[in-house]
Amino acid sequence: MLSGGCPLRGGGYAGSWSWSRHIYAKVSAGALRARPTRVFRFDEIVEAHQAMEAGEALGKMVVTLG
């Protein structure tokens, strides 16, 4: 969390308890979803590792097993 909070458009502060409850409610309701940067098959694990080391991932990367 951010120390002291960061003002958000629409009111509230990032890092505040009310902001955390707001985000939790949105995630629980399915209104916010994580979007992975890239999805790799397990047989592409070497490429996934290389992409991670090269800093190509701006978010989460997923490796599927199936």
Contacts in CASP RR format, 6 or more apart in sequence:
PFRMAT RR
TARGET T0000
AUTHOR 0000-0000-0000
METHOD contacts of the structure
MODEL  1
MLSGGCPLRGGGYAGSWSWSRHIYAKVSAGALRARPTRVFRFDEIVEAHQ
AMEAGEALGKMVVTLG
1 14 0 8 1.000
1 15 0 8 1.000
1 20 0 8 1.000
2 14 0 8 1.000
2 15 0 8 1.000
4 13 0 8 1.000
4 15 0 8 1.000
5 13 0 8 1.000
5 14 0 8 1.000
5 15 0 8 1.000
5 16 0 8 1.000
6 13 0 8 1.000
6 14 0 8 1.000
6 15 0 8 1.000
7 13 0 8 1.000
7 14 0 8 1.000
8 14 0 8 1.000
8 19 0 8 1.000
12 18 0 8 1.000
12 19 0 8 1.000
13 19 0 8 1.000
23 32 0 8 1.000
26 32 0 8 1.000
34 60 0 8 1.000
36 59 0 8 1.000
36 60 0 8 1.000
36 61 0 8 1.000
36 62 0 8 1.000
37 56 0 8 1.000
37 57 0 8 1.000
37 58 0 8 1.000
37 59 0 8 1.000
37 60 0 8 1.000
37 61 0 8 1.000
38 48 0 8 1.000
38 51 0 8 1.000
38 56 0 8 1.000
38 57 0 8 1.000
38 61 0 8 1.000
38 62 0 8 1.000
39 61 0 8 1.000
39 62 0 8 1.000
39 63 0 8 1.000
39 64 0 8 1.000
40 47 0 8 1.000
40 48 0 8 1.000
40 51 0 8 1.000
40 61 0 8 1.000
40 62 0 8 1.000
40 63 0 8 1.000
40 64 0 8 1.000
41 63 0 8 1.000
41 64 0 8 1.000
41 66 0 8 1.000
42 63 0 8 1.000
42 64 0 8 1.000
42 65 0 8 1.000
42 66 0 8 1.000
44 63 0 8 1.000
45 63 0 8 1.000
48 61 0 8 1.000
48 63 0 8 1.000
51 57 0 8 1.000
51 61 0 8 1.000
52 61 0 8 1.000
END
